[in-house]
């Protein structure tokens, strides 16, 4: 009953915030765009804090798939108003806003922010509703610790088997990827890693097995930390060398999530410590980005860059630019509404096998909204600004369901909470299934700024 009462209290606050933001936008309460962006920034921050306050009250894991997914949704879709509120948009940021955001129309910009806000709100409601329905007392899947430890051994053996199959293809694939990234840049890399077939697909079993080993060593701190540090330092090195942050960030976030659950729980007294660590990670990510921007990568240039830039603000604004991808979908769809009603997700599932068998590639291509945007009949403006736009979870939802996607997202939030719980369930679920879901989490986290095609094929195949 306590969980349900807390959920209802959360629900009232959420609906109040939604009412305020809708009325403020529809009735034009603010005389300037600057004031409206600041108001949106304040409500977005309140909404984010409100969710995590009630999540803590409902005893959700501080670090979990659902928490990561929601945080990234805020970062990639609603970061710009927060950056405006905090005065984190510099002259180059203003140029970007004028050339890529405002150029599609202020109405489209504000409308998409409202859509993203409501989408995230109902996503949160779905997550917390799942947890409000949980039973206070849960029954373990295993009769005793011996049975559970045996299940962990099975998980470890399967992990070793996956590593044995995937290690040589993984090493070869990483060599090809790093070589190609250094030659052409990570955005133009021509590597088997990106194909989703052949050596890249087999090599990725190494990561599946690695996460299974980490999960299996949940009672062995030394072995866990040894594997943890090896993966951590290699992924940091890989990000620095190639500039590709997506794979490294998601893997690091997931292994931190495992460590927090089983090895060393984050306590309130350590929040400051981990906050400082988070800022340090932002610096590392900015160094990676800077290494691709500076003409001469020297210590002097690095010191000058960091002393003359707002690192936190620039980093958050850099991530929040992804709203541009979703906005282009809405911009095109508002002219010729052609909602796919979920068919792009189906095309992603069945299209890849058809492509591999050389039957047809058109079904797979149908799954990405970028192909719709790239069509010749789209506005000439889109042709000029669509380069390197990336994917967008919220844009994909809009592409399929329009405003009805706000209702659909509630059910995804419910499922996300279920996956998040089972992946860290310990004695309440099968360790091998939980470990596989943790691998799946690395794909789901980055789905926030990708296409369903980047999640579905690996997930279904494995």
N, C-alpha and C positions, 0 to 999 in steps of 0.2 A: 504493500500500500504506500509506503514511503516513496518508493521510486516513481509510482504513478502520480502522486501528488506533486513531486518535484518536476516531473515532466509537464504537468498541466500548468504549473507556475511558469516554466520556461516558455510554454506555448503562448500564454497570454502576453508575455513580454515581446516575443517574436512578432506576433500579429500587430501589436502596438507599433513596433518599429517599421513594419511593412506599411501600415496605415500612414504613418508620418511621412515616409519617403515617397509614397505614391501621391499623397495630397500635395506635398511640397513641389513635386515635379509637374503634376497635372494642372495645378492652379497658378503656377509661375510665381511662387512666393518671393523669389530672389531676383533682383534687378540685373544681376550680371552672372555670367558663367563662372567667374572666379568664386563668387559667394556660394553658388550652388555646389561646385566641386568641394569646397570646404565643408559645407553641410553634409554632403555625402561621405566625406572622409571621416567626420565625427561619428555618424551613424554606423559606418562600416566597422570602425574600431569598437564601438559599443557592442555591436552584434557578435564580433569575434570574441571579445571578453566574456560576453553573456554565455556563449556556447561552452567555453572552457570552464567557466564557473560552475555551470550545471553538470557538465561532464564529470568534474571532480566530485560534485555532490552525489552523483550517481555511480561513483566508483569505477569510472572508465580508466583504462590504462593511459598514463600520460603520453607514452610513445606507442602508437599503434597505427595500423594501416589507415583506419578511418580518420585519425587525427592528422596524419601526413597528408592524406588526400584533400581534406577540407582546408588545411593551411595552404597547400599549393593552389587550390581553387581561389582562395582570397588573393594570393600573391600574383597569380597570372591574370586574373580577371578584374580585381577591384583595387589593385595597388596604386593606380594613377591618382585617384582622389585623395588617398592617404599621403602620397608624395606631395601633392599640391598643398594639403593642409600643413604638412611639416616643412614646406618650402624646400623640398629636395629636388626640384626640377630646375636644372641650370639652363644656360643658353642653348647648348646642344640638345637638351631635352625639349625645350620649347620649339626648336626647329623640327624635331621629330614629330611633336604633337601637331604642328601646323601642316606638315607634309604628308603624314600618314593617318592621323586621327581626325582632326577637325575638318580636313578636306572632304571627308565623306558626309559632312553635315553635322551640326551640333545636335539636331533632333535625333539622328541615328546614334550618335555617341552617347547621349544621355539615355536614350531608349535601351541601348544594349547594356549600359551599366545597371539600369533598373532590372532588366531581364536577368543579368548575372547575379544581382543581389537576391532576387526572389528564388533563383535556381539554387544558390548556395543555402539559403534559408530553409527551403524544403528538403534539401539534402541533409542538413543538420537535424531537422525534425525526424526524418526517416531513421537516422542513426540513433538518436536518443529514444525514439519510440521503441525500437528493438530492445534496447537496454531496460526500458521501463516495464517490459513484459517478462523479464527474466525472473526465474524462481530464486528466492532467497537461499534455499538449500539445494545444492547440486550433488548428483551421484557420480562417483568416479567410474570410468569405463573399466577400470582394473580392480581386482579384488585386493591386491596388496602391492607393495613397492617392488617385489620380485617380478611380478607380471609386467609392471610398467618398465622396469629396467630391461627386461627381455625385449619389449617393444622398441626401446631405444637402441638396443643392439641390432635389431632388424633394420632400423632406420640407418644406423651407421654402415651396415653391410651394403645396403642399397646405395648409399652415398658413395662408398668406395667403388662400387661397380660402375656408377655413372662417371666418376672421375677417371677410372681406368679406360672407359670407352672414349671419353672426351678430351683427355689431357693433351695428346699429341695434335689432334685437329685444332684444339684451342690455342696451343702455342703457335702453331703455323698460322692460324687465322689472325692472332694478335700481331705477329710479325708483319704479315701482309698489310694489316690495317694501319699500324704505326708507320710503316714505310710509306704507304700511300697518303696518309694524313700529313706527314712531313713534306711530301712532294706537292700535293694539290690542295691541302687544307682540309679540315675535318668536314666542312659543309659540302665539299665536292669529291669526297673520297670515293674511290672505285674499289670496293673490297667485298670479298665473300661474306664478311660479317653482316652486311646489309641486305643480303639476298634472301635470307629466310629459307634457303635450301642448301643442300650439299654439305660442305665442310663447316660452314658457319652454324648450321642447325645441329650437326653432330657435336661440334666443339663446345656449344653452349651447354651441353650436358655436364661439362666440368663445373659450371656455376651451380647447376641444380644439385649435383653431388656435394659441392662445397658447403652449401647452405644446410644440406641434410647432416653433414658432419658436425657443423656448428650446433645444430639443434640436438644432436645425439650426445654432445659433450657438455650438456647443460649442468651436469653435476661435477665436471672436471674443469676448474677455473684455469689451470695452467695450460692444458691443451686447447681450451677455448680461446684464451687470450693469445696463444701462439698463432693459431689460425686467423684470429681477428686482426692482429697486427700485420701479418703478411698481406692479407687482402687489403687492409686500409692503406698501407704504404704503397702497394703496387697501384691501386686505383688513383691515389694522389699523384704518383709519378706519371701514370697514363694520362690523366687529365692535363697535367702540365705540358707533356710532350705533344699531345694531339690536339688539345683544346676542346675535346669532346667531354662535356660535363655530365650528360644525362645518365650514362651507364654507371659512372663512378658514384655520383650523388645517390642514386637509388640503392645501389648495393650497400654503400656506407650507412645510409639511413636504416636499412633493414637489419644489418648486423648490429647496429647500435640498439635497435628495438629488441633483438633477441637477448643481447647482453643485459639490457635494463630489466627484462622480465625474469631471467634465470640466474644471472651472475651477480649483478650489483644494482639493486633497485635505486632509482633516483629518488632522493628524499628532499623535502622542502628546504632543509638546511644546505643542500647542494645546488639549489636553483641558481644562485649567483655564479657559482663555479661553472655550471654548464652554460649559463648565459654568456660568460666571458669566452668559453670555448666556441660558442656559436658565432660570436663576433670574429674570433680568430679564423674560423672556417670561411666567413665572408671575405676576410682579407686574402685567404688562399685562393678563393674563387676569383677574386679581383685580380690577383697576380696572374692567374691563368689567362684571364681575358686581356689583361694589359700586355702580356707577352705576344699576343696576336696583333696588338694595335701599334705598339711602339716601333718606329723604324729601326732604332738601335737599342737593343735590349741590354742596357748597362745598369749598374747599381745607381749611378747618378740620375739617369732618366727615371728609374723606378721611384727613388726618393722624391724627386720633383713631382712625379705624377701623384703619389699618395699624399704629399703635403699640400697639394693644390686642388684636391678633390674630396668630396664628401663620400667616403667609401660605402657606408651603410645605405645612404640615400641613393647613390648611383646604382648600387647593386639591386636594391628593391625596384627602382624605376626600370632597370634593365630587364628584370623578370616580368614586370607588369606590362611591358610593351606587347605581350602576347594577346592582349585584348583586341589589338588591331586585326588579328586573324579572324576572330569571331565576328568582329564588326563588318568585315568584308562579306561574310556570309549573309548577314542581315541586310546589308546594303544591296546585294544582288537579289536576294529573295523578296525584298519589299517591292521590287520593280516587276518581277515575274514570279509570283509564288508557285513553287513546284516542290512542295514538301514530300520527302521520300517515305514517310510513315514507317521508318525502321528498316527499310529495304537495304540501306547501305551496310547495316550490321550483318544482315543475312549474306550480302554479297561478299563481305570480308571473310566469312566462314567458308562459303562454298567456292569462292573465286580462286583462291590460291591453288587448291588441288587441280582445278581446271587449267590454270596457267602452267603448272608444273608438267602436266600431261600434254601440253601443247594443243589443247582442245580450243581454248579461247582465252584471251587476256582481257576482254572487254568487261567481264563480270567483276574481276578484281579491280579494274580501273573505276568502275561504277561506285566502289565503296568509298572513295575519297572525295570530299567536297571541293578539294583544290581543282579537280578536273572540271567540275561545274563552273567554278569561278574563272578558269582559264579558257572557257569556251569563247569563240569569236563574237558571239552575240551579246556578251557582257559589256558593260559600260567601258568606254575607252580609259576612264580614270583607273579602273581596276587593273587594266593591262599595264599601266605605268607604275603602280605601287605594290603589286603582289609579290615581287621577288623576295625569296627567303622568308616567307610568311610563317612557315611551320604549321603545325596542327593546332586544334583547340577542342577540348572535350565539350565545352559549352557551345562552341560554334557547331559542332557535330550534332548535338542535341537539337539546336535550333534548326539546322538543315533538315532534320528528320521530322520534328514535331512542332516547330514554331513555339508559340506561347504555351501550348499544351504540354510541352516538355517539363514545365514546372511541376506538373502533377506526376509525370513519369519518374522524375528524379527522386521522389519520395521512396519509391520501391527500390531504386538503385541504392539509396542510402540505407534502407533496411538490409538489403543483401550485403552491402559493404560492411556493415556492422557485424553481420554473421561471419563473413570471411575473416574479418579482423580478429574476432574472438576465437574462432577455431584455430587460426594460425598460431596463436599463443596460448592454447588451452591447457597445455601440460597433461595432467592425468585424466582430463575429461574427453580427450579425443585421441585418434591414432597419430603418433609422432611423425610417421612418414607422410601422411596426408597434410599434417600441419606444416611440415618442412617444405613440402611442395607448394603449399599456399603462400609461404613466405617468399619463395622464388617468384611466384605469380605476383606478389606484392611489388616486386621491383618493376614489373611491367605496368601494373595498375597506377602506381604513383606518378609515373611519367606520362601516362595516358592523358593527364590533365592538359598537356600541351602537345598531344600527338593525335594520331588517328586510331580508330579501333583496329585497323589492319596491323598496327604495330604490337597489339596485345593478343589478338585472337589466334593467329597462326601458331605461335610458339606455345601458347596455352593448350590448345586443342591437341597439337602434335605430341607434346610430352605427356 
